[in-house]
Amino acid sequence: MTEPHSGHTVEKIGGTSMSRTAELLDTVLIGKRRGAELYNRIFVVSAYAGMTDSLLEHKKSGEPGVYALFANAEGGWSWGNALNAVAEQMYAQNAEIFSDEGARQTANRFAQERVEGVRSCLIDLSRLCSFGHFQLQQHLLTVREMLASLGEAQSAFNTAMLLNMHGVTARFVDLTGWRDDTHLPLDEVITRAFADIDLGSELPIVSGYAQCSEILMGTYDRGYSEVTLSRVAVVTGASEAIIHKEFHLSSSDPRVVGVDVVRVIGETNYDVADQLSNMGMEAIHPRAAKSLRQADIPLRVKNAFDPEHAGTLIRSDLRARAPQVEIVTGLKNVFAFEFYDQDMVGVKGYDVGILDALKRHSVWIISKTSNANTITHFLKGSMKAIRRVESDLAAAFPNAEISLRKVSIVSAIGRDLSGTAVLMQAIKALADASIEPLGVHDLIRKVDLQVVVEQVDFEATIKALHKGLIENWAPAQREKLHAAA
């Protein structure tokens, strides 16, 4: 077992990047490395792009995959056809990766074994739950875990085999618990898996999903691979965690503000990473970041296809040299859920009732504002779930007026937004672009400034704030604004 902070790295590769395996060999996995340079690294890999969508449900459109069809009792056996489609998707991916016939057959046999094992399990479970004593609902989280792990197991197995074919001593580290009858804590699962691995001479390729007593899917849903990354880094005593994406962590979306003006962020801290997660632009899952912070392990976000670039370093102790916005990002299709009740003044408990309903229907809270008789939550979720929240609250608070409208939120984020300069310049930038905000949230914490705008003003607001707060944020201008304040 590796001693704490021995100098090795733990690196995660996302699904979109994994689908470009041939390019990864020339950049992240091998590149110009030779001999000992290939080792003292651990890779945690996600399923190939689109695979988890097919196994569970489409992350954006909600189109049902195997899990969603199986969970819907009215779906009958349609999940079986969806599982057949997943198998064909896996075989097609294998054909794209392996030109060698023997390797391709080995990869297909592995995929087939896993798929057919899951099929048998689901058939048995369906039969069991046809009896009234057994309720399918009680087993669905386990089913979701088992299905999700198929994609990660395939990509990890394939990557290890591919590296061995290229002369690298790689080992497939399967944390998915396939045919394992024990449920151990995650740290113990990792400790056992790495007990006999010599990081100086072997390159472990680890499945992004880990079966453990904490049940990662139940807490993190599809953010589990970053939790696996963080705990592998902590348990093995890594010197650095690295997340490889298909793009740089930049000052904004280059497709919106333009490739010529966007800037790669060289460094920031975990506080900024948390704000990004809240805006759906995850550098890392907040709970995964917590493990790295507590262990004092820095995180680096890199572009998998730009290996010479150092990427973005994220550490707890990276303070800003001066107040400045680092990133402008946002969310479209946000629901402004306004709860108004004149009886609210001086009465406690309204917040609790609203939060209980939102939690019960799994609606994501981005932010909220309140005054004497109104509480507005800005929410991300399905209209169906939010309408259920509205129905519950209407029944619980019959005198309340509840309104719902779609808006967009754009957030300017930085390690230090103190003083009035950032707020003043943001208002000026919006005015110059003829954008009238519906609301502005400038909190005491001074790490983000949120602007609520109409849906049609979303991209224009991002462009305006990026131009005013990043592109034109010269030191001389900053001093002028401070003086005016």
Disulfide bonds with the S-S distance in Angstrom:
none
